[in-house]
Amino acid sequence: MSLKIPIKNIYYMLCYAWQHLDSLSRDQTSALDVCNMTDLFGRILKECVTDLIKKGLHRDYIETTEQMVGIKGKLLVTPSVQKSLFQLGQSICVTDEYSLNNPLNQLVLSTMQAMTNVKDLDAGLKDQLCNLTTHFRGVETRRVSSRDFANIRMSRLNHHYEHTLKVCSLIWDQLTPEESTGRYIFEEFNRDEAKMRRVFEDFVRNFYKIEGPKSNTFKAETIRWQETSNDTQEKTLLPVMKTDTCLISSSCYTVIETKFVPEALQHRFASSDKIRSGHLYQLMAYLENIRRRNNVNLNGILLYPEVDFKIEERYKLWDFDVQIRTINLMQDWPLIRRDLLEMIQTRGEEEKVAAGF
């Protein structure tokens, strides 16, 4: 894809995708004063951990079994007798320690230490991360896998770690170890179309959740196939229909499908460019199945990142108002915000006209 989104705009997109706008509501110019993704994530991680320290690092009761002089905690009689420890004035006991050395802090500390070993990370950022690790004395580091993050259970006592763990998880997805040096290379995920597709989808949906009219509902929705037969055929073979974003009001229902692809149009041999057929068929299937279920005014939008030129086309297909749009992610952020809001403001004005206002 010949699309180089500015680091600053990727930062904004990630904040919306993660639904974490605290960093946008305060002065975070330092986080944007970077020239590559490695330094951007180094700064994001630094700010996340700084916030954790200010709020208080999570402590938990950690159960430890150890041999000791005397008795403390829960005495394990059988193993103590088997080792003849009582004659020595010793025992094996289980103790609970209110400790920082829990899985949450282990993941955060391990991520910081990995980032300090990333090739090409800014030297100043490396020093700042190293300084932050001093707040984690007594916390063990560990080998980290994606399963470690999936196994974490959030609660009201540790919910303030949620955003930081998302950042740590994404960092580990991008780290590749160098066997010769023992250091890491941070693979810039903005070059990974699959990851950027997910970021683009989450960004658009959560942008409208946060910035859109409060009278509307914005969500992804799973659509059921409308069957006309009563036989008991195997339904699990049917593909899942799940929208990227739905904008729902009392009088209108708009499905927005985000497509982060190199080109919005398909090149046809000896013919003019065409809208990607698979994308259009997908959108029309969503709209038709929603119409069979709900008697609402339905619209559809295919939204692409703008690459070489702007697209803003509108069609009436099967009585649906369908738009093919692009958004320029390389322009200044206030203009991106303006264009996204204008796209649904136009829709809102049409609703008023249709309702007779």
C-alpha positions in Angstrom: 0.0 0.0 0.0 1.5 3.3 -1.1 0.1 5.0 2.1 2.4 6.4 4.7 0.2 7.5 7.6 2.0 10.1 9.8 3.1 8.8 13.2 1.0 11.4 14.9 -2.2 10.2 13.2 -1.4 6.5 14.0 -1.2 7.6 17.6 -4.6 9.2 17.5 -6.1 6.2 15.7 -4.7 3.8 18.4 -6.1 6.0 21.2 -9.6 5.7 19.7 -9.1 2.0 18.8 -8.2 1.3 22.4 -10.9 3.7 23.7 -8.3 5.4 25.8 -8.5 9.1 25.3 -6.9 10.2 28.6 -3.7 10.9 26.7 -5.5 13.1 24.2 -7.2 15.1 26.8 -3.9 16.4 28.3 -0.7 17.6 26.9 0.9 14.7 25.2 3.0 16.5 22.5 6.1 14.5 23.7 4.4 11.3 22.6 4.0 12.6 19.1 7.5 14.1 18.7 9.0 10.9 17.2 9.9 9.7 13.8 9.3 6.0 13.9 7.0 3.4 15.4 9.7 2.0 17.8 10.1 5.3 19.6 6.3 5.9 19.5 5.6 2.7 21.4 8.5 3.3 23.7 6.9 6.7 24.6 3.4 5.2 24.9 4.8 2.4 27.2 6.7 5.0 29.3 3.5 7.1 29.8 1.4 4.0 30.6 3.8 2.8 33.3 4.2 6.3 34.7 0.4 6.4 35.1 0.4 3.0 36.8 3.0 4.2 39.3 1.0 7.3 40.1 -2.1 5.3 40.7 -0.3 2.6 42.7 1.2 -0.6 41.4 -1.1 -3.6 42.0 -0.3 -5.9 44.9 -1.7 -9.4 45.5 -1.3 -12.2 48.0 1.2 -14.6 46.7 1.4 -18.1 48.2 4.9 -19.3 48.9 6.1 -22.7 50.3 9.5 -22.6 51.9 11.7 -24.2 54.6 12.3 -21.8 57.5 13.4 -21.6 61.1 10.4 -21.8 63.4 6.8 -21.8 62.1 5.1 -19.1 60.1 1.8 -19.2 58.3 0.4 -22.7 57.5 2.5 -25.6 58.8 3.0 -28.5 56.5 3.4 -31.3 59.0 4.0 -34.3 56.8 6.9 -32.9 54.7 8.5 -31.4 57.8 8.4 -34.7 59.6 9.8 -36.6 56.5 12.8 -34.2 56.5 13.2 -34.4 60.3 13.2 -30.6 60.5 11.5 -30.3 63.9 14.6 -31.6 65.6 16.5 -28.7 63.9 14.0 -26.1 65.0 12.8 -25.8 61.4 9.7 -26.5 59.4 8.1 -26.2 55.9 5.3 -23.7 55.8 3.0 -21.9 53.4 2.9 -18.2 53.7 0.9 -15.4 51.9 2.8 -12.3 51.1 1.1 -9.1 49.9 3.5 -8.6 47.0 4.2 -6.7 43.8 5.4 -10.0 42.3 2.2 -10.9 40.5 1.5 -11.7 36.8 0.4 -8.1 36.0 3.6 -6.5 37.1 5.7 -9.3 35.7 4.2 -8.7 32.2 4.7 -5.0 32.5 8.3 -5.3 33.8 9.2 -7.9 31.2 7.9 -5.7 28.4 9.9 -2.7 29.6 13.1 -4.7 29.8 12.4 -6.1 26.3 11.9 -2.6 24.9 15.2 -1.4 26.4 16.8 -4.1 24.4 15.2 -3.1 21.1 17.6 -2.1 18.5 17.4 1.6 17.4 15.2 2.7 20.4 16.0 6.3 21.3 18.7 6.4 24.0 16.8 8.9 26.1 13.7 6.7 26.0 15.8 3.7 27.0 17.1 5.5 30.1 13.6 6.6 31.1 12.3 3.0 30.8 15.3 1.8 32.8 14.5 4.3 35.6 10.9 3.2 35.7 11.9 -0.5 36.3 13.4 0.6 39.7 9.7 0.9 41.0 9.3 -2.9 40.3 11.9 -4.2 42.8 11.1 -7.8 43.8 9.1 -8.4 40.6 10.4 -11.3 38.5 10.7 -11.2 34.8 9.3 -14.0 32.6 9.2 -15.4 29.1 6.1 -13.8 27.6 3.6 -15.3 25.2 0.1 -14.1 23.9 -1.4 -16.7 26.2 -0.1 -14.8 29.2 -2.3 -11.8 28.3 -5.3 -14.0 27.6 -5.1 -15.6 31.0 -5.2 -12.3 32.9 -8.5 -11.7 34.7 -9.4 -8.0 35.2 -11.3 -6.8 38.3 -12.2 -3.5 39.9 -8.8 -3.8 41.8 -6.7 -4.0 38.7 -8.8 -2.5 35.9 -6.3 0.5 35.6 -3.9 -2.0 34.1 -6.2 -2.8 31.1 -4.9 -0.2 28.7 -1.2 -0.9 29.6 -1.6 -4.6 29.0 -3.1 -3.9 25.5 0.0 -1.8 24.7 2.3 -4.5 26.1 0.5 -7.2 24.1 0.9 -5.3 20.9 4.6 -4.6 21.6 5.2 -8.4 22.0 3.4 -9.1 18.8 6.0 -6.9 17.0 9.2 -8.0 18.8 11.6 -10.3 16.9 14.7 -11.5 18.8 18.1 -11.4 17.1 19.9 -14.6 17.9 23.3 -13.2 17.4 23.0 -10.3 19.8 20.2 -11.2 22.2 18.5 -7.9 21.3 15.1 -7.3 19.7 13.9 -5.7 16.5 10.6 -3.9 16.6 8.6 -4.7 13.5 6.6 -1.6 12.5 3.0 -2.9 12.5 1.8 -0.1 10.3 3.4 -2.1 7.4 1.3 -5.1 8.3 -2.0 -4.8 6.4 -3.8 -7.3 8.6 -3.0 -5.4 11.8 -3.8 -2.0 10.2 -7.1 -3.4 9.0 -8.1 -4.1 12.6 -6.8 -0.8 13.9 -8.7 1.1 11.1 -11.9 -0.8 11.9 -11.7 -0.3 15.6 -10.7 3.3 15.2 -13.7 4.2 13.0 -16.2 2.4 15.2 -14.9 3.9 18.5 -14.5 7.3 17.0 -18.2 7.4 16.3 -19.0 5.9 19.7 -17.1 8.8 21.3 -17.6 11.7 18.9 -20.9 10.8 17.3 -24.4 12.2 18.3 -25.4 10.9 21.7 -28.9 10.1 20.3 -27.4 7.4 18.1 -26.1 4.0 18.9 -22.8 2.8 17.4 -21.8 -0.8 17.5 -20.6 -3.9 15.6 -23.5 -6.3 15.0 -23.8 -9.9 14.1 -26.6 -10.4 11.6 -28.7 -13.6 11.4 -29.4 -15.2 8.1 -33.1 -14.9 7.2 -34.1 -18.5 6.3 -37.2 -19.3 4.4 -37.3 -23.1 4.9 -38.2 -25.0 8.1 -35.9 -28.0 7.5 -33.1 -28.8 10.0 -30.1 -28.3 7.8 -26.7 -27.7 9.4 -26.6 -24.0 10.1 -23.1 -23.9 11.4 -21.8 -24.1 7.8 -23.2 -20.6 7.0 -20.6 -17.8 7.2 -20.9 -15.3 10.0 -22.2 -11.9 9.1 -20.7 -9.3 11.4 -20.7 -5.6 10.6 -17.7 -3.3 11.3 -19.9 -0.4 12.5 -23.6 0.3 12.7 -25.0 3.7 13.2 -28.5 3.4 14.6 -31.1 6.1 15.3 -34.8 6.1 15.7 -35.4 6.7 12.0 -32.3 5.4 10.2 -29.9 2.4 10.2 -26.5 2.8 8.5 -23.9 0.0 8.0 -20.3 1.2 7.6 -17.9 -1.3 6.3 -14.2 -0.3 6.7 -11.8 -1.7 4.1 -8.1 -1.1 4.7 -6.8 -2.3 1.3 -4.1 -1.0 -1.1 -6.7 0.2 -3.7 -10.4 0.8 -3.3 -11.1 0.1 -7.0 -10.3 -3.0 -9.0 -8.4 -2.8 -12.3 -10.2 -4.6 -15.1 -8.4 -5.6 -18.3 -9.5 -3.4 -21.2 -12.1 -1.8 -19.0 -12.4 1.1 -16.5 -11.8 0.6 -12.8 -14.7 -0.9 -10.8 -15.7 -1.0 -7.2 -14.4 -4.2 -5.5 -17.3 -6.6 -6.1 -16.7 -8.7 -3.0 -16.9 -5.6 -0.8 -20.1 -4.4 -2.4 -21.7 -7.9 -2.4 -20.9 -8.2 1.3 -22.4 -4.8 2.2 -25.6 -5.5 0.1 -26.0 -8.9 1.9 -25.8 -7.1 5.3 -28.4 -4.5 4.2 -30.8 -7.1 2.7 -30.8 -9.3 5.8 -31.3 -6.4 8.1 -34.2 -5.2 5.9 -35.9 -8.6 6.2 -35.7 -8.3 10.0 -36.4 -4.6 10.6 -38.6 -2.1 8.9 -36.1 0.8 8.9 -34.6 3.3 6.5 -31.3 1.5 5.6 -28.1 3.1 4.2 -24.6 1.6 3.6 -21.1 3.0 3.4 -17.9 1.4 2.1 -15.1 3.4 3.7 -11.5 3.1 2.4 -8.3 5.0 3.3 -7.5 7.5 0.6 -4.4 6.4 -1.3 -3.9 8.1 -4.7 -7.2 10.0 -5.2 -10.4 10.8 -3.4 -13.6 8.8 -3.9 -17.0 10.0 -3.0 -19.7 8.2 -4.9 -23.4 7.6 -4.2 -25.8 5.0 -5.6 -29.3 3.8 -5.2 -29.1 0.0 -5.1 -32.1 -2.2 -4.2 -33.7 0.9 -2.7 -30.7 1.3 -0.4 -28.6 4.5 -0.3 -25.1 3.3 -0.8 -21.9 5.4 -0.6 -18.4 4.6 -1.6 -16.1 6.9 0.4 -12.4 7.4 1.2 -10.8 9.2 4.2 -7.5 10.9 3.9 -5.4 9.6 6.8 -2.4 11.6 5.7 -3.9 15.0 6.4 -3.8 16.9 9.7 -5.8 15.2 12.5 -8.4 18.0 12.8 -9.3 17.5 9.1 -9.7 13.7 9.6 -12.0 14.4 12.5 -14.0 16.9 10.5 -14.4 14.6 7.5 -15.6 11.7 9.6 -18.1 13.8 11.5 -19.3 15.5 8.2 -20.0 12.0 6.8 -22.6 11.3 9.5 -23.8 15.0 9.8 -25.0 14.8 6.2 -26.9 11.6 7.1 -28.5 13.4 10.1 -29.7 16.3 8.0 -31.3 13.9 5.5 -33.1 12.2 8.4 -34.6 15.5 9.4 -35.8 16.2 5.9 -37.4 12.7 5.6 -39.1 13.2 9.0 -40.6 16.5 7.9 -38.5 18.9 10.0 
